[in-house]
Amino acid sequence: MTQIILENGITLLMNGAQNRSFEVSVVIKTGHINEPKLGLASLYENVVIKQSQRAKRNIVSSYGGDITAFTTGGSITALKKTMLELWDACCNPHLTELEVSEAAQDILQHTIDLANVPERQTKMAYKHTAFAQDDVVWDTAEYIRRVSGLTVEDVQDYITSNYVGSNLIISYCGPEDSFDKLTDLCRQLFGKLPTGKRTQIKKLLYTGGFEKITGDNDTMLLAAFGWDISKLSDFAETNVLMSLLSARLERQLTPLGIGCNLKIAGYYGFRTLRILLTTNLPQPCSEELLVRSKKDMVTAIDLVCGNIHRVTHDCASDRRMETSRQRAMTQRLAISNEKLFRTVETAWLHLKRGVVYDNDRCIDKIWQLDAVNVRNMAVKIFAQKLTLVTYGIEGVDYEDVIEKMK
């Protein structure tokens, strides 16, 4: 990894690659949690992507709550053209009131369409149960009102305020012999930006806790468990633990017809280890089937508790560890080869921790881990306060769930 700080404060992070293609991300440390006006980060992102699509530019957006990133890539022969496109798309878009209005309406329609979706409600409740932030507004009507009032001037002010050297990272993965060319291009284009100051993120506090959503339909039942892992840096141990736990849960929950998704979920730049249980009910659904499905979900919650207890108290067998290491390594290899991902992850980790995550080092370490390493990581993670959100499920008690995990 090569790191260069340009004269105006821009950070270049450059990773070598074996082939003659590249990917590059332009990342600012401003997102939904530290935007100056509610909905402005989404509006800006939407405008950039819509303009890029019309211009047939291969630019993808992503965000992590306190960052906004635009990523593209291609053959190394197109590096100059690509960097010019990124500059125009991110820093120099030609805006009209019609474009801004269309982008706002697109966001509002998306918000309205998803407002009553059970999984969306559960994930939003999970986020705001896990992290305390008094001035985060997620009232749908208020969000719609504020986004509707945003203008071209708001978007232009957003660009001017946030695209400054101290607030900007350009993250690159490509042939090492292109590093000098990339550095020169960044100086020519982004080097003209003022130094400015880095946007300060509002401080969130992980609180955990319990929220029960009654649900206004009988199409889906959900339960979301979560634990804060924002301060952990032991990625290899966490990856193997997740592989071990997800395999056990899959075997036990599949006969009940319950889906289980175990992932690291990012919210506003923080991260939790989240287990999401889902049951989709056929329509129409009889009262008998609904009652049975709710009982099965309570059983599934008990199975999660039992497995948490198991991974924090018992060491996995040699055979199970071998399988878990293999699955974790395969997942890490997939991520390392995933298009338009690595550069954003590198920038995010640099902004959050001041360290650069090395996926290859993580893969190498996975093979060295034993069952004690994984159990110790489980103890560390599951000692965090539990976040639990249920949708449409009855008879679940938060303190009882915690007790069953001990």
Disulfide bonds with the S-S distance in Angstrom:
none
